[in-house]
Amino acid sequence: MCLENTYQGTPLHIISTRHKIFYSKYIDARVLPRARRRNNSNNNSKMGILERIADIEKEMSRTQKNKATESHLGTLKAKLAKLKRELLEPAKGGGNSEERGFEVNRYGHGRVALIGFPSVGKSTLLSELTSTESEAASYEFTTLTCIPGVINYNDAKIQLLDLPGIIEGASEGKGRGRQVIAVAKSSDLILMVLDAMKSEAANTTYAHKQILTRELEAVGLRLNQTPPRIYVKKKKSGGVQVSDTVPGGLTKIDRKAIMNVLHEYKLNHCEVIFREDCTVDQFIDVLEGNRKYIKCLYVYNKVDALTIEEVDRLSRRPNSICISCTKQLGYDRLLESVWNAMGLVRVYTKKMGEKPDFVEPVVLSEARGGITLNQFAEQLHAELPKQLKYALVWGYSTKHMGQRCGLKHKLMDEDVVQVVKGTAHLDEGIGRFSQTKKDEPARIADRVKKKKLVS
C-alpha cells in the first residue's frame, strides 16, 4: 500500500480523526522540501550576522574616539567589514526566484543609473531625456523593474537606466534593494535623484542624501572617491613589514591599528606600503578588494517650488545640479555634466588622401579600457595593434598637426587619427628570424630544380 494512504502500516479510513491530524503534520514534516529547510537555515545564519553587526555598531557608538581607542575602533571596523561581506554573499545551493535581479544588456558607449527614493521624478526624467516612455504617477513605487533608455548626445549613445525606488535598509535586501544596487554597480555613472522639497530645501540637512550614500557604501560602492594608494603583498614568511612614502609620516592611522587590522584578516606575513595618508576605513577597503569607485552626480528635482536663494545654495554644492521636470529646466547643464563626468572621448578616423569622417566617431573612455591609441586600434580591429606601424594624429593631444604617434599615446576629444600599417607584424621577425612557417624546403639540396628550356 502506498505510504501516502497509510500511517505506520494502518489504512487511513481506520485511523480516528485525532490521529489523522497528527498524521497530516507527520507527512508535512517528511515531505518538507530541502530547499525550504535550506532557506530557513540561511535565514537563521543571516539573522545571527545581523545581530553581531548590531552589537559591533552599538559598541562603536559607545566608544569614545581619541588616540587611545583608535586601534580598538580599527579592529571593530575590520570585524564589521567582514560580517557585511558575509551578509552580501549569495546563499550556496542555488538562488531563490525572489532574489533574481533585473540586469539589462549593455548598450552604447556608457551606462548611467538613476538612484533615488520613490516619487522623486526618475521615470519622468527618463521620458524627457530619451525616447522611452516610462510610467509615471502620483503614487510611490510606480516603477517595479529596470527600464532602459538611450541618450543621443555629442554623437555618442549613453544608456540610461530607470531603477525602482529604494528605501532605508536596501543594502539588507528590503524592497529589492540589493537588485537595484547590483545594477548600479555595473554602471559608469550614478545620478542620485533627490526631491529638493523633502531632502535639502531651505535650511534642512542632507537627510535623504546621507541615507542613500550610506546604503550604497554598505554594499561596497565608493562615491566620488579615488582608490587609496596602498600596496599590499602577501608573503609566505618574513613577518609584517610596514612602510610609507608620505612626507611627514602617517597622521590618520598608527602602526598599532595597522597591525590589529592585519591580524583580524589573518595576514601574518605581508608587505604594506602607504603612498598617501589614508584612514583605517580606506585601509580596510584595500584589504577587502571588492570596492568599486564610481562617480556620482546629485540631481535636485522640483526646484521650481523653491526660492532663487535656495536654488542658488543647492547649485553651489559640489557635484550638484538643479532641474525641474515639470518646467523642463536644467536639462542642458545636466547632459553637459554627465558628459564631463563620464570622460568620453570622440576620435574620428581618416583615410589616406581623403577627408576625415565626422559622422560616426570611435568613442573611448577611461572606465572602458582607456583612451590610448592601442584601445582605439582594438576597437577598429582586434589584430590592428599588431599591424600598426604608426598613426598620424591631428588635435589637442599633439604638439603639431599630423604628429606621428605610437600605441601608448593618449588621445583627446575630437582628435583625428590616420592609421599607417607596417609591412611586417611587430611580433614576427624579418628574414632568418621570421617565425612564420613556409612551404619551401629547409635545405638547398631538397629544392626542386627547374626544367631546362627547350629551344
Backbone torsions as a table, in degrees:
resi	resn	phi	psi	omega
1	MET	NA	146.7	-176.0
2	CYS	-67.5	146.4	180.0
3	LEU	-63.1	-33.9	-177.0
4	GLU	-69.7	-20.0	-178.7
5	ASN	-104.3	5.7	-179.8
6	THR	-133.9	159.3	172.9
7	TYR	-134.8	110.1	-177.2
8	GLN	57.3	38.5	176.5
9	GLY	85.0	-3.5	-178.4
10	THR	-100.9	131.4	178.2
11	PRO	-62.8	153.0	-174.9
12	LEU	-68.5	-33.1	-176.1
13	HIS	-69.8	-12.7	178.0
14	ILE	-91.5	-25.6	-175.9
15	ILE	-74.8	144.3	-180.0
16	SER	-74.6	170.7	-178.1
17	THR	-63.5	-39.4	-178.9
18	ARG	-64.3	-39.5	178.2
19	HIS	-71.5	-31.0	178.4
20	LYS	-64.8	-37.5	177.9
21	ILE	-63.1	-44.0	177.1
22	PHE	-63.9	-37.8	-179.6
23	TYR	-64.0	-39.5	179.7
24	SER	-63.3	-40.9	177.1
25	LYS	-66.3	-34.9	180.0
26	TYR	-65.8	-45.1	179.9
27	ILE	-65.5	-41.2	179.2
28	ASP	-60.5	-37.3	179.7
29	ALA	-69.8	-33.1	-177.5
30	ARG	-77.6	-37.4	-176.7
31	VAL	-94.8	13.0	177.0
32	LEU	-60.8	125.3	-176.7
33	PRO	-60.7	146.3	178.1
34	ARG	-65.5	-34.3	-179.6
35	ALA	-62.4	-38.5	179.9
36	ARG	-66.7	-41.7	178.0
37	ARG	-65.6	-35.5	177.8
38	ARG	-66.5	-40.4	177.6
39	ASN	-64.1	-36.9	178.0
40	ASN	-63.9	-41.0	178.5
41	SER	-66.5	-37.3	178.0
42	ASN	-65.8	-40.3	178.8
43	ASN	-64.6	-38.7	178.7
44	ASN	-65.2	-40.4	178.9
45	SER	-65.8	-38.1	178.8
46	LYS	-66.7	-38.0	177.3
47	MET	-63.9	-36.0	176.3
48	GLY	-65.9	-38.8	178.1
49	ILE	-66.1	-40.6	179.0
50	LEU	-63.3	-38.5	178.2
51	GLU	-66.3	-40.4	178.4
52	ARG	-67.0	-38.0	176.4
53	ILE	-62.9	-42.5	178.9
54	ALA	-63.6	-37.9	178.6
55	ASP	-65.4	-43.3	180.0
56	ILE	-66.1	-42.6	178.4
57	GLU	-63.5	-36.0	177.5
58	LYS	-66.5	-41.1	178.7
59	GLU	-67.1	-37.3	178.1
60	MET	-66.6	-35.7	178.8
61	SER	-70.0	-28.8	179.6
62	ARG	-84.3	-16.8	-177.5
63	THR	-83.6	130.5	177.0
64	GLN	-73.8	143.1	-179.3
65	LYS	-94.5	107.8	175.6
66	ASN	-151.8	-174.5	-176.3
67	LYS	-66.6	-31.7	-176.9
68	ALA	-74.6	-32.8	-176.7
69	THR	-98.3	8.2	-176.8
70	GLU	-64.6	-43.3	-179.4
71	SER	-69.0	-37.1	178.1
72	HIS	-65.1	-41.1	176.6
73	LEU	-65.3	-35.1	176.3
74	GLY	-63.5	-40.3	176.7
75	THR	-64.4	-42.2	178.6
76	LEU	-64.2	-38.8	178.7
77	LYS	-66.4	-37.2	177.7
78	ALA	-65.5	-42.5	176.4
79	LYS	-63.0	-39.7	179.7
80	LEU	-64.9	-39.7	178.8
81	ALA	-66.1	-38.5	178.7
82	LYS	-67.1	-40.4	179.0
83	LEU	-67.2	-38.9	178.4
84	LYS	-67.3	-33.4	176.5
85	ARG	-65.8	-41.4	176.3
86	GLU	-64.2	-34.9	-179.2
87	LEU	-69.6	-33.0	-177.4
88	LEU	-85.7	-13.0	179.9
89	GLU	-68.4	138.4	179.3
90	PRO	-67.6	150.9	-179.0
91	ALA	-69.0	143.7	-179.6
92	LYS	-78.6	150.6	177.7
93	GLY	91.3	30.4	176.9
94	GLY	94.9	151.8	-178.6
95	GLY	-96.3	154.9	177.0
96	ASN	-80.0	150.6	-179.9
97	SER	-65.1	-27.2	180.0
98	GLU	-75.5	-16.6	-177.0
99	GLU	-95.9	5.7	-179.5
100	ARG	-70.2	139.8	-179.7
101	GLY	-88.2	-175.5	178.2
102	PHE	-129.0	56.2	177.4
103	GLU	-71.3	141.0	178.1
104	VAL	-115.4	159.4	-178.6
105	ASN	-69.1	146.5	177.6
106	ARG	-70.2	142.8	179.2
107	TYR	-149.7	142.1	176.4
108	GLY	87.3	-166.2	-176.0
109	HIS	-98.4	-1.9	179.2
110	GLY	-169.9	161.6	-179.2
111	ARG	-128.7	132.7	179.5
112	VAL	-124.9	132.0	-179.2
113	ALA	-111.8	138.1	177.0
114	LEU	-96.8	116.5	-178.9
115	ILE	-118.1	138.0	177.8
116	GLY	173.9	174.0	177.2
117	PHE	-72.7	164.5	177.6
118	PRO	-63.2	147.6	174.3
119	SER	60.0	46.6	174.5
120	VAL	-112.2	-3.0	176.3
121	GLY	105.9	20.5	-179.1
122	LYS	-68.7	-45.9	-179.4
123	SER	-65.5	-38.7	178.1
124	THR	-65.6	-39.1	178.5
125	LEU	-64.8	-39.4	177.5
126	LEU	-63.7	-42.0	-179.6
127	SER	-67.3	-31.4	-178.7
128	GLU	-77.1	-36.5	-174.4
129	LEU	-89.1	-22.8	-178.1
130	THR	-123.6	175.9	176.8
131	SER	-88.5	3.2	179.1
132	THR	-85.7	135.7	178.1
133	GLU	-98.0	115.4	177.3
134	SER	-106.8	136.1	-176.7
135	GLU	-64.1	129.5	179.1
136	ALA	-130.0	134.1	-179.4
137	ALA	-145.4	174.1	-176.6
138	SER	-83.0	-8.0	179.7
139	TYR	-99.5	163.5	-175.8
140	GLU	-81.1	160.6	178.6
141	PHE	56.6	46.3	174.3
142	THR	-70.5	-41.9	178.9
143	THR	-89.1	122.7	-177.3
144	LEU	-112.5	-3.8	178.3
145	THR	-145.3	178.5	-178.6
146	CYS	-85.0	125.0	-179.5
147	ILE	-114.8	115.8	-178.9
148	PRO	-91.1	152.3	174.2
149	GLY	-145.5	167.3	-177.0
150	VAL	-125.6	129.4	175.6
151	ILE	-101.5	122.1	175.1
152	ASN	-97.1	107.1	-175.0
153	TYR	-143.7	127.0	177.8
154	ASN	54.7	47.1	178.2
155	ASP	60.8	21.4	178.3
156	ALA	-126.5	155.6	179.5
157	LYS	-113.2	118.9	-177.7
158	ILE	-114.8	124.4	179.9
159	GLN	-82.6	127.4	-179.9
160	LEU	-114.1	127.3	-176.1
161	LEU	-112.2	124.5	175.0
162	ASP	-95.3	110.4	-176.3
163	LEU	-102.5	154.1	176.7
164	PRO	-61.6	152.8	179.0
165	GLY	-65.9	141.2	179.0
166	ILE	-106.7	157.8	-178.4
167	ILE	-122.2	174.7	178.4
168	GLU	-66.6	131.9	-174.5
169	GLY	93.7	15.8	-179.5
170	ALA	-66.6	-31.6	179.8
171	SER	-66.5	-19.5	177.6
172	GLU	-94.1	1.7	176.9
173	GLY	105.1	3.0	-178.5
174	LYS	-74.1	134.0	176.9
175	GLY	62.5	35.0	-177.7
176	ARG	56.4	34.6	-177.3
177	GLY	-66.3	-33.5	-178.6
178	ARG	-67.1	-39.3	178.7
179	GLN	-64.9	-39.1	178.8
180	VAL	-65.0	-45.7	-178.1
181	ILE	-69.6	-30.8	177.6
182	ALA	-63.9	-38.4	176.2
183	VAL	-68.4	-37.8	178.5
184	ALA	-64.7	-29.5	179.0
185	LYS	-66.0	-29.8	-178.9
186	SER	-86.8	5.5	-177.7
187	SER	-92.0	160.0	176.2
188	ASP	-90.0	-19.3	-178.5
189	LEU	-153.9	144.6	177.7
190	ILE	-114.7	129.2	172.2
191	LEU	-104.2	107.0	179.2
192	MET	-87.6	104.1	-176.8
193	VAL	-86.2	124.0	-177.0
194	LEU	-124.6	147.2	176.2
195	ASP	-86.3	114.4	-176.5
196	ALA	-64.2	-28.1	-178.9
197	MET	-76.0	-31.0	-175.5
198	LYS	-94.9	-37.2	-169.7
199	SER	-97.4	-49.5	-170.8
200	GLU	-136.4	40.5	177.5
201	ALA	-83.6	143.0	176.1
202	ALA	55.8	-117.4	-173.8
203	ASN	-109.0	21.2	179.5
204	THR	-76.6	167.0	-176.8
205	THR	-87.5	-179.5	-177.5
206	TYR	-85.1	57.1	-172.1
207	ALA	-64.1	-63.2	-176.8
208	HIS	-64.6	-37.1	-179.9
209	LYS	-63.7	-41.2	179.1
210	GLN	-67.9	-38.7	-179.7
211	ILE	-64.6	-47.0	180.0
212	LEU	-64.6	-41.2	178.7
213	THR	-63.2	-40.4	179.1
214	ARG	-65.4	-39.6	179.8
215	GLU	-67.7	-38.7	179.3
216	LEU	-70.9	-37.8	179.1
217	GLU	-70.7	-24.3	-179.8
218	ALA	-68.4	-22.0	-179.7
219	VAL	-105.8	13.1	173.0
220	GLY	99.7	9.3	176.5
221	LEU	-91.6	133.7	177.7
222	ARG	-118.5	111.9	-173.2
223	LEU	-87.2	129.7	175.0
224	ASN	54.1	40.2	176.5
225	GLN	-126.5	160.7	176.6
226	THR	-110.5	149.4	179.2
227	PRO	-59.9	135.0	179.2
228	PRO	-64.2	142.2	179.9
229	ARG	-87.2	74.6	179.9
230	ILE	-125.3	128.5	-179.4
231	TYR	-104.8	123.0	179.5
232	VAL	-128.1	125.3	179.1
233	LYS	-131.2	124.3	179.5
234	LYS	-78.5	146.7	178.8
235	LYS	-132.1	164.4	178.2
236	LYS	-86.4	-25.1	-179.3
237	SER	-157.0	174.0	177.1
238	GLY	106.6	-6.5	179.0
239	GLY	77.8	-162.4	-177.6
240	VAL	-103.9	128.1	177.2
241	GLN	-119.8	116.2	-177.8
242	VAL	-115.7	127.6	177.7
243	SER	-144.9	167.7	179.5
244	ASP	-147.9	156.0	176.8
245	THR	-117.1	25.1	-177.8
246	VAL	-86.5	127.2	175.8
247	PRO	-63.8	123.3	-177.6
248	GLY	92.3	-6.0	177.6
249	GLY	84.0	175.2	180.0
250	LEU	-79.6	131.2	179.9
251	THR	-113.7	-19.8	-176.9
252	LYS	-96.3	-8.4	-179.6
253	ILE	-152.3	143.2	179.1
254	ASP	-109.7	172.4	-175.3
255	ARG	-66.2	-34.5	-178.9
256	LYS	-65.2	-40.8	178.4
257	ALA	-66.3	-36.8	178.3
258	ILE	-63.6	-44.7	-179.1
259	MET	-66.7	-36.9	178.6
260	ASN	-66.0	-40.8	179.1
261	VAL	-66.9	-42.7	177.9
262	LEU	-63.8	-37.8	177.5
263	HIS	-65.8	-36.2	178.5
264	GLU	-66.1	-34.0	177.4
265	TYR	-90.2	6.7	176.6
266	LYS	60.2	41.1	175.2
267	LEU	-103.4	89.4	-177.3
268	ASN	-92.2	-15.8	179.2
269	HIS	-135.9	105.4	-179.0
270	CYS	-163.5	168.1	176.7
271	GLU	-121.8	127.1	-176.8
272	VAL	-124.0	127.5	178.2
273	ILE	-126.6	121.1	175.8
274	PHE	-94.5	117.4	177.8
275	ARG	-99.1	-0.6	173.7
276	GLU	-154.2	162.1	-178.5
277	ASP	-77.5	110.2	-174.5
278	CYS	-118.9	162.7	177.8
279	THR	-94.4	176.8	178.1
280	VAL	-65.8	-39.4	179.8
281	ASP	-62.1	-41.2	178.5
282	GLN	-67.4	-36.5	177.1
283	PHE	-65.2	-38.9	177.3
284	ILE	-66.2	-37.9	177.9
285	ASP	-60.9	-38.6	178.7
286	VAL	-67.1	-40.0	-179.9
287	LEU	-70.0	-34.4	177.9
288	GLU	-66.6	-46.7	175.5
289	GLY	77.2	5.6	-179.2
290	ASN	-116.9	21.7	179.6
291	ARG	-87.3	145.8	176.3
292	LYS	-121.1	127.8	-178.2
293	TYR	-100.9	116.9	-172.4
294	ILE	-134.7	147.7	179.1
295	LYS	-81.7	149.7	-177.1
296	CYS	-140.4	137.0	173.8
297	LEU	-114.9	134.8	-179.4
298	TYR	-97.1	112.6	-175.5
299	VAL	-104.5	117.1	179.8
300	TYR	-98.4	111.6	-179.5
301	ASN	-94.3	164.1	177.7
302	LYS	64.3	37.4	178.5
303	VAL	-79.9	-5.0	178.3
304	ASP	-69.7	-15.0	177.5
305	ALA	-90.4	-1.7	-179.6
306	LEU	-99.6	168.8	176.3
307	THR	-84.0	169.6	-179.7
308	ILE	-63.8	-38.7	-179.5
309	GLU	-65.1	-40.5	-179.8
310	GLU	-69.1	-38.9	177.3
311	VAL	-65.0	-39.8	178.3
312	ASP	-64.5	-36.9	179.0
313	ARG	-68.0	-39.1	179.4
314	LEU	-69.5	-42.0	-176.1
315	SER	-69.6	-19.8	179.5
316	ARG	-84.2	-7.6	177.7
317	ARG	-74.2	149.9	-175.7
318	PRO	-64.0	139.1	177.6
319	ASN	57.0	34.2	-176.9
320	SER	-117.0	141.5	179.8
321	ILE	-135.9	135.2	179.3
322	CYS	-105.0	128.1	178.8
323	ILE	-137.2	170.6	173.6
324	SER	-144.0	112.4	-178.2
325	CYS	-71.8	-32.2	-179.4
326	THR	-72.5	-37.4	179.6
327	LYS	-95.1	-4.8	-179.1
328	GLN	56.4	54.4	-178.8
329	LEU	-113.9	141.5	172.5
330	GLY	83.6	10.3	-178.7
331	TYR	-69.0	-38.8	-178.8
332	ASP	-63.3	-44.3	179.0
333	ARG	-67.9	-33.3	178.5
334	LEU	-65.8	-46.7	-179.9
335	LEU	-65.2	-37.9	177.8
336	GLU	-65.5	-40.3	178.7
337	SER	-67.1	-38.3	177.3
338	VAL	-63.4	-42.3	179.6
339	TRP	-63.2	-44.6	-179.3
340	ASN	-69.0	-36.7	-178.8
341	ALA	-69.6	-35.6	-179.8
342	MET	-77.3	-21.9	177.3
343	GLY	66.4	40.3	179.6
344	LEU	-75.6	141.5	-178.2
345	VAL	-123.7	122.3	177.3
346	ARG	-95.2	128.2	179.8
347	VAL	-123.8	125.9	-179.2
348	TYR	-100.2	144.8	-178.2
349	THR	-96.3	155.9	179.7
350	LYS	-144.6	130.3	174.2
351	LYS	-90.1	157.0	-177.5
352	MET	-65.7	126.2	178.5
353	GLY	80.3	6.8	-179.6
354	GLU	-125.6	169.1	178.7
355	LYS	-79.7	154.5	178.8
356	PRO	-64.3	153.2	177.3
357	ASP	-94.3	102.4	-178.7
358	PHE	-96.2	17.7	-177.9
359	VAL	-92.1	-53.2	-177.6
360	GLU	-121.3	100.4	179.3
361	PRO	-83.0	164.2	170.6
362	VAL	-93.7	117.4	-174.3
363	VAL	-97.8	125.5	179.5
364	LEU	-118.6	161.9	175.8
365	SER	-156.9	154.9	178.9
366	GLU	-66.5	-32.5	-178.0
367	ALA	-72.4	-20.2	-177.5
368	ARG	-122.6	63.2	172.5
369	GLY	103.9	-30.8	-179.6
370	GLY	120.5	176.9	-176.1
371	ILE	-122.4	29.2	-179.6
372	THR	-89.9	169.1	177.0
373	LEU	-64.5	-28.5	178.0
374	ASN	-62.6	-46.2	178.3
375	GLN	-66.9	-35.8	177.6
376	PHE	-62.8	-43.4	179.4
377	ALA	-67.9	-35.5	178.8
378	GLU	-66.0	-34.4	177.9
379	GLN	-69.6	-30.0	176.8
380	LEU	-74.2	-46.5	178.0
381	HIS	-160.8	143.4	-176.3
382	ALA	-65.5	-31.4	-178.2
383	GLU	-93.9	-1.9	-176.5
384	LEU	-65.5	-38.3	177.9
385	PRO	-58.4	-30.3	179.1
386	LYS	-75.5	-29.4	-177.1
387	GLN	-92.7	-7.1	-175.0
388	LEU	-73.3	126.7	174.6
389	LYS	-89.1	-50.5	172.5
390	TYR	-164.5	175.6	179.1
391	ALA	-135.0	141.9	174.6
392	LEU	-96.6	125.1	-173.5
393	VAL	-121.4	132.2	171.7
394	TRP	-117.3	130.6	178.1
395	GLY	150.8	-168.0	-176.4
396	TYR	-74.7	-15.6	-177.8
397	SER	-83.4	-4.1	-177.5
398	THR	-114.6	164.1	178.9
399	LYS	-85.2	-25.4	177.5
400	HIS	-148.2	164.7	-177.0
401	MET	-70.5	139.3	179.2
402	GLY	68.7	38.0	-178.1
403	GLN	-77.7	139.4	174.6
404	ARG	-76.7	128.2	-176.8
405	CYS	-133.6	157.3	178.1
406	GLY	-102.1	-170.0	-174.9
407	LEU	-70.2	-23.2	-177.4
408	LYS	-88.5	0.3	-179.1
409	HIS	-69.8	131.2	178.9
410	LYS	-89.3	128.7	-178.3
411	LEU	-90.2	161.3	176.8
412	MET	-124.6	171.5	-174.6
413	ASP	-62.8	136.0	177.5
414	GLU	66.3	30.9	171.5
415	ASP	-77.6	153.6	176.2
416	VAL	-115.0	129.4	-173.8
417	VAL	-126.1	133.1	172.1
418	GLN	-118.5	121.7	-175.3
419	VAL	-90.5	134.5	176.8
420	VAL	-119.9	118.9	-179.3
421	LYS	-85.5	154.4	176.0
422	GLY	-93.1	168.6	179.3
423	THR	-78.4	-24.9	-179.8
424	ALA	-131.4	152.8	177.7
425	HIS	-69.2	151.2	-177.9
426	LEU	-71.1	-30.1	-177.3
427	ASP	-87.8	-1.0	179.8
428	GLU	-108.4	148.7	178.3
429	GLY	-82.6	175.5	179.6
430	ILE	-120.7	141.4	178.6
431	GLY	71.3	-130.4	-179.0
432	ARG	-73.1	-10.9	176.8
433	PHE	-91.6	3.0	-178.8
434	SER	-67.4	140.4	-178.9
435	GLN	-101.3	0.1	179.3
436	THR	-77.9	142.5	-179.2
437	LYS	-84.3	135.9	179.6
438	LYS	-117.1	154.9	179.3
439	ASP	-82.5	-10.0	-177.5
440	GLU	-72.1	149.9	179.2
441	PRO	-68.1	154.1	-176.3
442	ALA	-74.3	-32.6	-177.0
443	ARG	-107.7	153.6	179.4
444	ILE	-68.8	-33.5	-176.9
445	ALA	-67.0	-24.5	-178.0
446	ASP	-86.6	-3.8	-179.3
447	ARG	-71.6	148.4	180.0
448	VAL	-81.6	126.9	-178.7
449	LYS	-80.4	143.8	179.3
450	LYS	-74.0	149.6	176.7
451	LYS	-72.9	149.0	178.5
452	LYS	-73.8	147.0	178.6
453	LEU	-74.9	133.5	179.8
454	VAL	-96.1	122.2	-178.4
455	SER	-82.6	NA	NA
